[in-house]
């Protein structure tokens, strides 16, 4: 796991780390404490990814709304 703050993680970085967390959890062989720490990190990473995707959706919706307004005016 990286030492970066969640705010500094880009979508791809968070997604890639989340994939690694899931892989490690699925592989097993970790202690209960390690598994819980991985699960918690995975939840944090999922939240980061969700925020990025929600932001991207909002930007796309805004761009589509602007395009629609421009077509109505033109």
C-alpha positions in Angstrom: 0.0 0.0 0.0 1.2 3.5 -0.8 1.8 6.3 1.7 -0.1 8.9 -0.4 -3.1 10.7 1.0 -6.3 9.7 -0.6 -6.9 13.2 -1.9 -3.7 13.0 -4.0 -4.6 9.7 -5.6 -5.8 9.8 -9.2 -8.6 7.5 -10.4 -6.2 5.1 -12.1 -3.9 5.0 -9.1 -6.8 4.3 -6.7 -8.3 1.7 -9.0 -5.0 -0.1 -9.5 -4.4 -0.2 -5.7 -7.9 -1.4 -5.1 -7.4 -4.2 -7.6 -4.2 -5.2 -5.7 -6.1 -5.1 -2.4 -8.8 -7.4 -3.8 -6.2 -9.7 -5.2 -4.5 -10.0 -1.8 -7.8 -10.6 0.0 -8.8 -13.3 -2.5 -5.5 -15.0 -2.3 -5.8 -15.4 1.5 -2.9 -16.3 3.7 -3.2 -13.0 5.7 -3.9 -12.7 9.3 -7.3 -11.5 10.5 -5.7 -8.1 11.4 -4.0 -7.8 8.0 -7.3 -8.8 6.3 -9.2 -6.2 8.2 -6.6 -3.5 7.3 -6.8 -4.5 3.7 -10.6 -4.4 3.7 -10.6 -0.9 5.3 -8.1 0.3 2.7 -10.2 -1.2 0.0 -13.3 0.7 1.3 -11.2 4.0 1.3 -10.0 3.4 -2.3 -13.5 2.5 -3.5 -14.7 5.9 -2.0 -11.9 7.7 -3.9 -12.9 6.0 -7.2 -16.6 6.8 -6.6 -15.7 10.5 -6.0 -13.7 10.6 -9.2 -16.5 8.9 -11.2 -19.2 11.2 -9.7 -17.0 14.2 -10.6 -16.5 13.0 -14.1 -20.3 12.4 -14.5 -21.0 15.9 -13.3 -18.6 17.4 -15.8 -20.1 15.3 -18.6 -23.6 16.3 -17.6 -22.6 20.0 -17.5 -20.9 19.8 -20.9 -24.0 18.1 -22.4 -26.3 20.7 -20.9 -24.1 23.5 -22.4 -24.2 21.8 -25.8 -28.0 21.5 -25.6 -28.3 25.2 -24.7 -26.1 26.1 -27.6 -28.2 24.1 -30.0 -31.4 25.7 -28.7 -29.9 29.2 -29.2 -28.5 28.4 -32.6 
